[in-house]
Amino acid sequence: MTLRLTDVEADALRRRAEYERRSMQDVAKQAVREYVENHSRQDLLSSVLDEQLPRYAEALERLGK
């Protein structure tokens, strides 16, 4: 896989890697892992809410009054 960054993105990644005393590759790989993990959790939560919320809609409406 090849990752093409703009000059601005590459510079920001380079600065961050230097700040953390890590390689640019390590910082980029961690960012990808965090992105996938965070979005996977959000997708799972959305899926559960879509399936379960209608089941409890009447009770939730009553609680909101």
PDB file of N, CA, C, O and CB in Angstrom:
ATOM      1  N   MET A   1       0.844  -1.179   0.000  1.00  0.00           N
ATOM      2  CA  MET A   1       0.000   0.000   0.000  1.00  0.00           C
ATOM      3  C   MET A   1       0.887   1.238   0.000  1.00  0.00           C
ATOM      4  O   MET A   1       1.909   1.296   0.683  1.00  0.00           O
ATOM      5  CB  MET A   1      -0.959   0.000   1.218  1.00  0.00           C
ATOM      6  N   THR A   2       0.476   2.204  -0.767  1.00  0.00           N
ATOM      7  CA  THR A   2       1.182   3.476  -0.801  1.00  0.00           C
ATOM      8  C   THR A   2       0.241   4.554  -0.285  1.00  0.00           C
ATOM      9  O   THR A   2      -0.909   4.651  -0.713  1.00  0.00           O
ATOM     10  CB  THR A   2       1.688   3.810  -2.241  1.00  0.00           C
ATOM     11  N   LEU A   3       0.739   5.346   0.622  1.00  0.00           N
ATOM     12  CA  LEU A   3      -0.052   6.442   1.182  1.00  0.00           C
ATOM     13  C   LEU A   3       0.533   7.749   0.656  1.00  0.00           C
ATOM     14  O   LEU A   3       1.689   8.078   0.919  1.00  0.00           O
ATOM     15  CB  LEU A   3      -0.055   6.410   2.760  1.00  0.00           C
ATOM     16  N   ARG A   4      -0.274   8.475  -0.080  1.00  0.00           N
ATOM     17  CA  ARG A   4       0.182   9.751  -0.630  1.00  0.00           C
ATOM     18  C   ARG A   4      -0.391  10.879   0.201  1.00  0.00           C
ATOM     19  O   ARG A   4      -1.608  11.028   0.309  1.00  0.00           O
ATOM     20  CB  ARG A   4      -0.228   9.902  -2.117  1.00  0.00           C
ATOM     21  N   LEU A   5       0.481  11.664   0.781  1.00  0.00           N
ATOM     22  CA  LEU A   5       0.083  12.802   1.609  1.00  0.00           C
ATOM     23  C   LEU A   5       0.464  14.094   0.915  1.00  0.00           C
ATOM     24  O   LEU A   5       1.417  14.146   0.138  1.00  0.00           O
ATOM     25  CB  LEU A   5       0.736  12.727   3.007  1.00  0.00           C
ATOM     26  N   THR A   6      -0.294  15.127   1.207  1.00  0.00           N
ATOM     27  CA  THR A   6       0.104  16.452   0.721  1.00  0.00           C
ATOM     28  C   THR A   6       1.346  16.869   1.501  1.00  0.00           C
ATOM     29  O   THR A   6       1.694  16.256   2.511  1.00  0.00           O
ATOM     30  CB  THR A   6      -1.063  17.512   0.886  1.00  0.00           C
ATOM     31  N   ASP A   7       1.995  17.896   1.031  1.00  0.00           N
ATOM     32  CA  ASP A   7       3.175  18.400   1.750  1.00  0.00           C
ATOM     33  C   ASP A   7       2.814  18.828   3.165  1.00  0.00           C
ATOM     34  O   ASP A   7       3.575  18.607   4.107  1.00  0.00           O
ATOM     35  CB  ASP A   7       3.803  19.578   0.994  1.00  0.00           C
ATOM     36  N   VAL A   8       1.652  19.439   3.300  1.00  0.00           N
ATOM     37  CA  VAL A   8       1.202  19.907   4.620  1.00  0.00           C
ATOM     38  C   VAL A   8       0.951  18.716   5.546  1.00  0.00           C
ATOM     39  O   VAL A   8       1.353  18.732   6.710  1.00  0.00           O
ATOM     40  CB  VAL A   8      -0.088  20.767   4.489  1.00  0.00           C
ATOM     41  N   GLU A   9       0.284  17.682   5.022  1.00  0.00           N
ATOM     42  CA  GLU A   9       0.011  16.488   5.834  1.00  0.00           C
ATOM     43  C   GLU A   9       1.298  15.773   6.226  1.00  0.00           C
ATOM     44  O   GLU A   9       1.458  15.350   7.371  1.00  0.00           O
ATOM     45  CB  GLU A   9      -0.905  15.526   5.074  1.00  0.00           C
ATOM     46  N   ALA A  10       2.210  15.640   5.272  1.00  0.00           N
ATOM     47  CA  ALA A  10       3.485  14.975   5.550  1.00  0.00           C
ATOM     48  C   ALA A  10       4.286  15.749   6.583  1.00  0.00           C
ATOM     49  O   ALA A  10       4.913  15.153   7.459  1.00  0.00           O
ATOM     50  CB  ALA A  10       4.302  14.816   4.263  1.00  0.00           C
ATOM     51  N   ASP A  11       4.269  17.065   6.487  1.00  0.00           N
ATOM     52  CA  ASP A  11       4.990  17.895   7.454  1.00  0.00           C
ATOM     53  C   ASP A  11       4.379  17.753   8.845  1.00  0.00           C
ATOM     54  O   ASP A  11       5.104  17.654   9.835  1.00  0.00           O
ATOM     55  CB  ASP A  11       4.977  19.371   7.015  1.00  0.00           C
ATOM     56  N   ALA A  12       3.054  17.741   8.926  1.00  0.00           N
ATOM     57  CA  ALA A  12       2.391  17.583  10.221  1.00  0.00           C
ATOM     58  C   ALA A  12       2.711  16.213  10.818  1.00  0.00           C
ATOM     59  O   ALA A  12       2.970  16.106  12.017  1.00  0.00           O
ATOM     60  CB  ALA A  12       0.863  17.761  10.076  1.00  0.00           C
ATOM     61  N   LEU A  13       2.696  15.181  10.002  1.00  0.00           N
ATOM     62  CA  LEU A  13       3.028  13.840  10.469  1.00  0.00           C
ATOM     63  C   LEU A  13       4.480  13.774  10.924  1.00  0.00           C
ATOM     64  O   LEU A  13       4.775  13.173  11.957  1.00  0.00           O
ATOM     65  CB  LEU A  13       2.770  12.807   9.366  1.00  0.00           C
ATOM     66  N   ARG A  14       5.373  14.373  10.182  1.00  0.00           N
ATOM     67  CA  ARG A  14       6.790  14.392  10.534  1.00  0.00           C
ATOM     68  C   ARG A  14       7.005  15.098  11.877  1.00  0.00           C
ATOM     69  O   ARG A  14       7.746  14.617  12.733  1.00  0.00           O
ATOM     70  CB  ARG A  14       7.608  15.087   9.428  1.00  0.00           C
ATOM     71  N   ARG A  15       6.342  16.244  12.042  1.00  0.00           N
ATOM     72  CA  ARG A  15       6.488  16.988  13.309  1.00  0.00           C
ATOM     73  C   ARG A  15       5.952  16.181  14.487  1.00  0.00           C
ATOM     74  O   ARG A  15       6.555  16.148  15.560  1.00  0.00           O
ATOM     75  CB  ARG A  15       5.754  18.341  13.228  1.00  0.00           C
ATOM     76  N   ARG A  16       4.792  15.523  14.264  1.00  0.00           N
ATOM     77  CA  ARG A  16       4.197  14.725  15.344  1.00  0.00           C
ATOM     78  C   ARG A  16       5.107  13.555  15.709  1.00  0.00           C
ATOM     79  O   ARG A  16       5.310  13.263  16.888  1.00  0.00           O
ATOM     80  CB  ARG A  16       2.801  14.205  14.931  1.00  0.00           C
ATOM     81  N   ALA A  17       5.648  12.894  14.703  1.00  0.00           N
ATOM     82  CA  ALA A  17       6.541  11.761  14.941  1.00  0.00           C
ATOM     83  C   ALA A  17       7.799  12.202  15.687  1.00  0.00           C
ATOM     84  O   ALA A  17       8.254  11.517  16.604  1.00  0.00           O
ATOM     85  CB  ALA A  17       6.922  11.094  13.612  1.00  0.00           C
ATOM     86  N   GLU A  18       8.350  13.326  15.299  1.00  0.00           N
ATOM     87  CA  GLU A  18       9.529  13.855  15.996  1.00  0.00           C
ATOM     88  C   GLU A  18       9.193  14.186  17.445  1.00  0.00           C
ATOM     89  O   GLU A  18       9.975  13.888  18.348  1.00  0.00           O
ATOM     90  CB  GLU A  18      10.069  15.108  15.277  1.00  0.00           C
ATOM     91  N   TYR A  19       8.040  14.798  17.669  1.00  0.00           N
ATOM     92  CA  TYR A  19       7.608  15.160  19.017  1.00  0.00           C
ATOM     93  C   TYR A  19       7.493  13.920  19.899  1.00  0.00           C
ATOM     94  O   TYR A  19       7.882  13.939  21.067  1.00  0.00           O
ATOM     95  CB  TYR A  19       6.265  15.905  18.970  1.00  0.00           C
ATOM     96  N   GLU A  20       6.950  12.834  19.326  1.00  0.00           N
ATOM     97  CA  GLU A  20       6.750  11.600  20.080  1.00  0.00           C
ATOM     98  C   GLU A  20       7.977  10.680  20.044  1.00  0.00           C
ATOM     99  O   GLU A  20       8.000   9.623  20.675  1.00  0.00           O
ATOM    100  CB  GLU A  20       5.544  10.862  19.539  1.00  0.00           C
ATOM    101  N   ARG A  21       8.996  11.112  19.286  1.00  0.00           N
ATOM    102  CA  ARG A  21      10.214  10.307  19.122  1.00  0.00           C
ATOM    103  C   ARG A  21       9.892   8.910  18.602  1.00  0.00           C
ATOM    104  O   ARG A  21      10.375   7.895  19.104  1.00  0.00           O
ATOM    105  CB  ARG A  21      10.970  10.204  20.453  1.00  0.00           C
ATOM    106  N   ARG A  22       9.051   8.911  17.571  1.00  0.00           N
ATOM    107  CA  ARG A  22       8.647   7.677  16.911  1.00  0.00           C
ATOM    108  C   ARG A  22       8.796   7.871  15.417  1.00  0.00           C
ATOM    109  O   ARG A  22       9.003   8.989  14.945  1.00  0.00           O
ATOM    110  CB  ARG A  22       7.187   7.281  17.282  1.00  0.00           C
ATOM    111  N   SER A  23       8.693   6.792  14.680  1.00  0.00           N
ATOM    112  CA  SER A  23       8.770   6.917  13.221  1.00  0.00           C
ATOM    113  C   SER A  23       7.433   7.420  12.687  1.00  0.00           C
ATOM    114  O   SER A  23       6.393   7.270  13.327  1.00  0.00           O
ATOM    115  CB  SER A  23       9.147   5.555  12.560  1.00  0.00           C
ATOM    116  N   MET A  24       7.484   8.014  11.513  1.00  0.00           N
ATOM    117  CA  MET A  24       6.259   8.475  10.870  1.00  0.00           C
ATOM    118  C   MET A  24       5.347   7.283  10.602  1.00  0.00           C
ATOM    119  O   MET A  24       4.128   7.391  10.734  1.00  0.00           O
ATOM    120  CB  MET A  24       6.576   9.231   9.553  1.00  0.00           C
ATOM    121  N   GLN A  25       5.924   6.162  10.232  1.00  0.00           N
ATOM    122  CA  GLN A  25       5.135   4.967   9.955  1.00  0.00           C
ATOM    123  C   GLN A  25       4.393   4.504  11.216  1.00  0.00           C
ATOM    124  O   GLN A  25       3.215   4.155  11.146  1.00  0.00           O
ATOM    125  CB  GLN A  25       6.040   3.840   9.420  1.00  0.00           C
ATOM    126  N   ASP A  26       5.074   4.501  12.360  1.00  0.00           N
ATOM    127  CA  ASP A  26       4.418   4.077  13.602  1.00  0.00           C
ATOM    128  C   ASP A  26       3.247   4.993  13.966  1.00  0.00           C
ATOM    129  O   ASP A  26       2.192   4.520  14.390  1.00  0.00           O
ATOM    130  CB  ASP A  26       5.430   4.050  14.749  1.00  0.00           C
ATOM    131  N   VAL A  27       3.435   6.281  13.800  1.00  0.00           N
ATOM    132  CA  VAL A  27       2.369   7.239  14.113  1.00  0.00           C
ATOM    133  C   VAL A  27       1.196   7.042  13.161  1.00  0.00           C
ATOM    134  O   VAL A  27       0.044   7.064  13.592  1.00  0.00           O
ATOM    135  CB  VAL A  27       2.892   8.694  14.029  1.00  0.00           C
ATOM    136  N   ALA A  28       1.471   6.852  11.881  1.00  0.00           N
ATOM    137  CA  ALA A  28       0.408   6.656  10.889  1.00  0.00           C
ATOM    138  C   ALA A  28      -0.335   5.343  11.147  1.00  0.00           C
ATOM    139  O   ALA A  28      -1.562   5.304  11.054  1.00  0.00           O
ATOM    140  CB  ALA A  28       0.995   6.664   9.457  1.00  0.00           C
ATOM    141  N   LYS A  29       0.387   4.276  11.469  1.00  0.00           N
ATOM    142  CA  LYS A  29      -0.263   2.991  11.745  1.00  0.00           C
ATOM    143  C   LYS A  29      -1.162   3.088  12.973  1.00  0.00           C
ATOM    144  O   LYS A  29      -2.258   2.529  12.985  1.00  0.00           O
ATOM    145  CB  LYS A  29       0.790   1.889  11.947  1.00  0.00           C
ATOM    146  N   GLN A  30      -0.707   3.788  14.000  1.00  0.00           N
ATOM    147  CA  GLN A  30      -1.540   3.958  15.187  1.00  0.00           C
ATOM    148  C   GLN A  30      -2.796   4.752  14.858  1.00  0.00           C
ATOM    149  O   GLN A  30      -3.881   4.435  15.345  1.00  0.00           O
ATOM    150  CB  GLN A  30      -0.752   4.653  16.301  1.00  0.00           C
ATOM    151  N   ALA A  31      -2.650   5.774  14.038  1.00  0.00           N
ATOM    152  CA  ALA A  31      -3.802   6.591  13.652  1.00  0.00           C
ATOM    153  C   ALA A  31      -4.832   5.744  12.907  1.00  0.00           C
ATOM    154  O   ALA A  31      -6.034   5.898  13.125  1.00  0.00           O
ATOM    155  CB  ALA A  31      -3.355   7.781  12.778  1.00  0.00           C
ATOM    156  N   VAL A  32      -4.373   4.857  12.034  1.00  0.00           N
ATOM    157  CA  VAL A  32      -5.287   3.990  11.294  1.00  0.00           C
ATOM    158  C   VAL A  32      -5.990   3.034  12.259  1.00  0.00           C
ATOM    159  O   VAL A  32      -7.203   2.843  12.166  1.00  0.00           O
ATOM    160  CB  VAL A  32      -4.527   3.197  10.198  1.00  0.00           C
ATOM    161  N   ARG A  33      -5.240   2.433  13.182  1.00  0.00           N
ATOM    162  CA  ARG A  33      -5.846   1.521  14.162  1.00  0.00           C
ATOM    163  C   ARG A  33      -6.915   2.228  14.979  1.00  0.00           C
ATOM    164  O   ARG A  33      -8.007   1.693  15.166  1.00  0.00           O
ATOM    165  CB  ARG A  33      -4.774   0.941  15.095  1.00  0.00           C
ATOM    166  N   GLU A  34      -6.610   3.427  15.468  1.00  0.00           N
ATOM    167  CA  GLU A  34      -7.567   4.184  16.275  1.00  0.00           C
ATOM    168  C   GLU A  34      -8.808   4.552  15.458  1.00  0.00           C
ATOM    169  O   GLU A  34      -9.927   4.465  15.963  1.00  0.00           O
ATOM    170  CB  GLU A  34      -6.907   5.454  16.833  1.00  0.00           C
ATOM    171  N   TYR A  35      -8.622   4.955  14.222  1.00  0.00           N
ATOM    172  CA  TYR A  35      -9.744   5.312  13.351  1.00  0.00           C
ATOM    173  C   TYR A  35     -10.675   4.122  13.164  1.00  0.00           C
ATOM    174  O   TYR A  35     -11.889   4.247  13.326  1.00  0.00           O
ATOM    175  CB  TYR A  35      -9.235   5.807  11.984  1.00  0.00           C
ATOM    176  N   VAL A  36     -10.110   2.968  12.825  1.00  0.00           N
ATOM    177  CA  VAL A  36     -10.912   1.770  12.589  1.00  0.00           C
ATOM    178  C   VAL A  36     -11.630   1.362  13.870  1.00  0.00           C
ATOM    179  O   VAL A  36     -12.818   1.042  13.839  1.00  0.00           O
ATOM    180  CB  VAL A  36     -10.029   0.613  12.073  1.00  0.00           C
ATOM    181  N   GLU A  37     -10.924   1.372  14.989  1.00  0.00           N
ATOM    182  CA  GLU A  37     -11.533   0.989  16.267  1.00  0.00           C
ATOM    183  C   GLU A  37     -12.677   1.926  16.646  1.00  0.00           C
ATOM    184  O   GLU A  37     -13.751   1.466  17.034  1.00  0.00           O
ATOM    185  CB  GLU A  37     -10.478   0.982  17.375  1.00  0.00           C
ATOM    186  N   ASN A  38     -12.460   3.219  16.538  1.00  0.00           N
ATOM    187  CA  ASN A  38     -13.495   4.190  16.911  1.00  0.00           C
ATOM    188  C   ASN A  38     -14.715   4.087  16.009  1.00  0.00           C
ATOM    189  O   ASN A  38     -15.847   4.135  16.491  1.00  0.00           O
ATOM    190  CB  ASN A  38     -12.934   5.608  16.856  1.00  0.00           C
ATOM    191  N   HIS A  39     -14.500   3.947  14.714  1.00  0.00           N
ATOM    192  CA  HIS A  39     -15.633   3.865  13.796  1.00  0.00           C
ATOM    193  C   HIS A  39     -16.350   2.526  13.911  1.00  0.00           C
ATOM    194  O   HIS A  39     -17.562   2.459  13.708  1.00  0.00           O
ATOM    195  CB  HIS A  39     -15.169   4.084  12.363  1.00  0.00           C
ATOM    196  N   SER A  40     -15.633   1.475  14.228  1.00  0.00           N
ATOM    197  CA  SER A  40     -16.272   0.174  14.420  1.00  0.00           C
ATOM    198  C   SER A  40     -17.211   0.226  15.611  1.00  0.00           C
ATOM    199  O   SER A  40     -18.318  -0.307  15.554  1.00  0.00           O
ATOM    200  CB  SER A  40     -15.218  -0.932  14.615  1.00  0.00           C
ATOM    201  N   ARG A  41     -16.775   0.870  16.699  1.00  0.00           N
ATOM    202  CA  ARG A  41     -17.624   1.015  17.887  1.00  0.00           C
ATOM    203  C   ARG A  41     -18.863   1.838  17.567  1.00  0.00           C
ATOM    204  O   ARG A  41     -19.969   1.475  17.967  1.00  0.00           O
ATOM    205  CB  ARG A  41     -16.840   1.669  19.038  1.00  0.00           C
ATOM    206  N   GLN A  42     -18.688   2.940  16.851  1.00  0.00           N
ATOM    207  CA  GLN A  42     -19.819   3.795  16.495  1.00  0.00           C
ATOM    208  C   GLN A  42     -20.810   3.050  15.611  1.00  0.00           C
ATOM    209  O   GLN A  42     -22.022   3.179  15.785  1.00  0.00           O
ATOM    210  CB  GLN A  42     -19.330   5.061  15.786  1.00  0.00           C
ATOM    211  N   ASP A  43     -20.295   2.269  14.663  1.00  0.00           N
ATOM    212  CA  ASP A  43     -21.180   1.498  13.779  1.00  0.00           C
ATOM    213  C   ASP A  43     -21.957   0.459  14.566  1.00  0.00           C
ATOM    214  O   ASP A  43     -23.147   0.259  14.321  1.00  0.00           O
ATOM    215  CB  ASP A  43     -20.373   0.815  12.665  1.00  0.00           C
ATOM    216  N   LEU A  44     -21.304  -0.205  15.507  1.00  0.00           N
ATOM    217  CA  LEU A  44     -21.977  -1.209  16.327  1.00  0.00           C
ATOM    218  C   LEU A  44     -23.067  -0.561  17.174  1.00  0.00           C
ATOM    219  O   LEU A  44     -24.181  -1.078  17.254  1.00  0.00           O
ATOM    220  CB  LEU A  44     -20.966  -1.942  17.227  1.00  0.00           C
ATOM    221  N   LEU A  45     -22.754   0.562  17.803  1.00  0.00           N
ATOM    222  CA  LEU A  45     -23.733   1.265  18.624  1.00  0.00           C
ATOM    223  C   LEU A  45     -24.923   1.709  17.781  1.00  0.00           C
ATOM    224  O   LEU A  45     -26.069   1.539  18.197  1.00  0.00           O
ATOM    225  CB  LEU A  45     -23.089   2.474  19.312  1.00  0.00           C
ATOM    226  N   SER A  46     -24.672   2.265  16.623  1.00  0.00           N
ATOM    227  CA  SER A  46     -25.754   2.695  15.737  1.00  0.00           C
ATOM    228  C   SER A  46     -26.633   1.521  15.338  1.00  0.00           C
ATOM    229  O   SER A  46     -27.858   1.638  15.294  1.00  0.00           O
ATOM    230  CB  SER A  46     -25.188   3.371  14.489  1.00  0.00           C
ATOM    231  N   SER A  47     -26.007   0.402  15.050  1.00  0.00           N
ATOM    232  CA  SER A  47     -26.754  -0.786  14.661  1.00  0.00           C
ATOM    233  C   SER A  47     -27.655  -1.268  15.792  1.00  0.00           C
ATOM    234  O   SER A  47     -28.824  -1.585  15.569  1.00  0.00           O
ATOM    235  CB  SER A  47     -25.799  -1.897  14.244  1.00  0.00           C
ATOM    236  N   VAL A  48     -27.116  -1.321  16.988  1.00  0.00           N
ATOM    237  CA  VAL A  48     -27.902  -1.764  18.150  1.00  0.00           C
ATOM    238  C   VAL A  48     -29.055  -0.799  18.401  1.00  0.00           C
ATOM    239  O   VAL A  48     -30.183  -1.226  18.647  1.00  0.00           O
ATOM    240  CB  VAL A  48     -27.007  -1.872  19.415  1.00  0.00           C
ATOM    241  N   LEU A  49     -28.776   0.502  18.339  1.00  0.00           N
ATOM    242  CA  LEU A  49     -29.839   1.488  18.563  1.00  0.00           C
ATOM    243  C   LEU A  49     -30.926   1.380  17.498  1.00  0.00           C
ATOM    244  O   LEU A  49     -32.113   1.458  17.813  1.00  0.00           O
ATOM    245  CB  LEU A  49     -29.258   2.908  18.574  1.00  0.00           C
ATOM    246  N   ASP A  50     -30.529   1.203  16.250  1.00  0.00           N
ATOM    247  CA  ASP A  50     -31.511   1.067  15.171  1.00  0.00           C
ATOM    248  C   ASP A  50     -32.414  -0.144  15.384  1.00  0.00           C
ATOM    249  O   ASP A  50     -33.603  -0.103  15.069  1.00  0.00           O
ATOM    250  CB  ASP A  50     -30.803   0.956  13.821  1.00  0.00           C
ATOM    251  N   GLU A  51     -31.845  -1.216  15.917  1.00  0.00           N
ATOM    252  CA  GLU A  51     -32.624  -2.436  16.127  1.00  0.00           C
ATOM    253  C   GLU A  51     -33.480  -2.370  17.394  1.00  0.00           C
ATOM    254  O   GLU A  51     -34.617  -2.841  17.395  1.00  0.00           O
ATOM    255  CB  GLU A  51     -31.696  -3.636  16.200  1.00  0.00           C
ATOM    256  N   GLN A  52     -32.946  -1.793  18.468  1.00  0.00           N
ATOM    257  CA  GLN A  52     -33.606  -1.858  19.766  1.00  0.00           C
ATOM    258  C   GLN A  52     -34.479  -0.649  20.098  1.00  0.00           C
ATOM    259  O   GLN A  52     -35.459  -0.786  20.830  1.00  0.00           O
ATOM    260  CB  GLN A  52     -32.581  -2.016  20.822  1.00  0.00           C
ATOM    261  N   LEU A  53     -34.148   0.515  19.583  1.00  0.00           N
ATOM    262  CA  LEU A  53     -34.882   1.730  19.925  1.00  0.00           C
ATOM    263  C   LEU A  53     -36.373   1.638  19.604  1.00  0.00           C
ATOM    264  O   LEU A  53     -37.188   2.036  20.436  1.00  0.00           O
ATOM    265  CB  LEU A  53     -34.284   2.905  19.197  1.00  0.00           C
ATOM    266  N   PRO A  54     -36.761   1.133  18.442  1.00  0.00           N
ATOM    267  CA  PRO A  54     -38.204   1.039  18.162  1.00  0.00           C
ATOM    268  C   PRO A  54     -38.940   0.175  19.196  1.00  0.00           C
ATOM    269  O   PRO A  54     -40.107   0.419  19.504  1.00  0.00           O
ATOM    270  CB  PRO A  54     -38.428   0.461  16.757  1.00  0.00           C
ATOM    271  N   ARG A  55     -38.263  -0.806  19.711  1.00  0.00           N
ATOM    272  CA  ARG A  55     -38.854  -1.705  20.698  1.00  0.00           C
ATOM    273  C   ARG A  55     -39.256  -0.970  21.979  1.00  0.00           C
ATOM    274  O   ARG A  55     -40.243  -1.320  22.625  1.00  0.00           O
ATOM    275  CB  ARG A  55     -37.877  -2.822  21.030  1.00  0.00           C
ATOM    276  N   TYR A  56     -38.487   0.037  22.327  1.00  0.00           N
ATOM    277  CA  TYR A  56     -38.726   0.772  23.570  1.00  0.00           C
ATOM    278  C   TYR A  56     -39.230   2.194  23.331  1.00  0.00           C
ATOM    279  O   TYR A  56     -39.229   3.008  24.254  1.00  0.00           O
ATOM    280  CB  TYR A  56     -37.458   0.818  24.388  1.00  0.00           C
ATOM    281  N   ALA A  57     -39.653   2.500  22.125  1.00  0.00           N
ATOM    282  CA  ALA A  57     -40.053   3.860  21.763  1.00  0.00           C
ATOM    283  C   ALA A  57     -41.170   4.389  22.651  1.00  0.00           C
ATOM    284  O   ALA A  57     -41.111   5.533  23.101  1.00  0.00           O
ATOM    285  CB  ALA A  57     -40.492   3.903  20.317  1.00  0.00           C
ATOM    286  N   GLU A  58     -42.180   3.576  22.905  1.00  0.00           N
ATOM    287  CA  GLU A  58     -43.312   4.033  23.729  1.00  0.00           C
ATOM    288  C   GLU A  58     -42.858   4.339  25.158  1.00  0.00           C
ATOM    289  O   GLU A  58     -43.245   5.364  25.720  1.00  0.00           O
ATOM    290  CB  GLU A  58     -44.435   2.967  23.747  1.00  0.00           C
ATOM    291  N   ALA A  59     -42.062   3.485  25.737  1.00  0.00           N
ATOM    292  CA  ALA A  59     -41.566   3.704  27.103  1.00  0.00           C
ATOM    293  C   ALA A  59     -40.696   4.950  27.163  1.00  0.00           C
ATOM    294  O   ALA A  59     -40.801   5.729  28.110  1.00  0.00           O
ATOM    295  CB  ALA A  59     -40.770   2.478  27.598  1.00  0.00           C
ATOM    296  N   LEU A  60     -39.845   5.149  26.175  1.00  0.00           N
ATOM    297  CA  LEU A  60     -38.970   6.326  26.137  1.00  0.00           C
ATOM    298  C   LEU A  60     -39.790   7.601  25.982  1.00  0.00           C
ATOM    299  O   LEU A  60     -39.469   8.627  26.581  1.00  0.00           O
ATOM    300  CB  LEU A  60     -37.951   6.207  24.988  1.00  0.00           C
ATOM    301  N   GLU A  61     -40.836   7.538  25.187  1.00  0.00           N
ATOM    302  CA  GLU A  61     -41.702   8.704  25.005  1.00  0.00           C
ATOM    303  C   GLU A  61     -42.383   9.068  26.334  1.00  0.00           C
ATOM    304  O   GLU A  61     -42.475  10.244  26.683  1.00  0.00           O
ATOM    305  CB  GLU A  61     -42.766   8.426  23.904  1.00  0.00           C
ATOM    306  N   ARG A  62     -42.849   8.077  27.053  1.00  0.00           N
ATOM    307  CA  ARG A  62     -43.483   8.326  28.348  1.00  0.00           C
ATOM    308  C   ARG A  62     -42.492   8.916  29.341  1.00  0.00           C
ATOM    309  O   ARG A  62     -42.832   9.831  30.092  1.00  0.00           O
ATOM    310  CB  ARG A  62     -44.076   7.034  28.907  1.00  0.00           C
ATOM    311  N   LEU A  63     -41.284   8.402  29.346  1.00  0.00           N
ATOM    312  CA  LEU A  63     -40.263   8.934  30.258  1.00  0.00           C
ATOM    313  C   LEU A  63     -39.913  10.375  29.930  1.00  0.00           C
ATOM    314  O   LEU A  63     -39.540  11.138  30.821  1.00  0.00           O
ATOM    315  CB  LEU A  63     -39.006   8.075  30.204  1.00  0.00           C
ATOM    316  N   GLY A  64     -40.026  10.755  28.674  1.00  0.00           N
ATOM    317  CA  GLY A  64     -39.688  12.103  28.250  1.00  0.00           C
ATOM    318  C   GLY A  64     -40.723  13.137  28.618  1.00  0.00           C
ATOM    319  O   GLY A  64     -40.467  14.337  28.513  1.00  0.00           O
ATOM    320  N   LYS A  65     -41.897  12.691  29.052  1.00  0.00           N
ATOM    321  CA  LYS A  65     -42.970  13.626  29.391  1.00  0.00           C
ATOM    322  C   LYS A  65     -42.888  14.076  30.822  1.00  0.00           C
ATOM    323  O   LYS A  65     -43.719  14.866  31.270  1.00  0.00           O
ATOM    324  CB  LYS A  65     -44.316  13.003  29.135  1.00  0.00           C
TER     325      LYS A  65
END
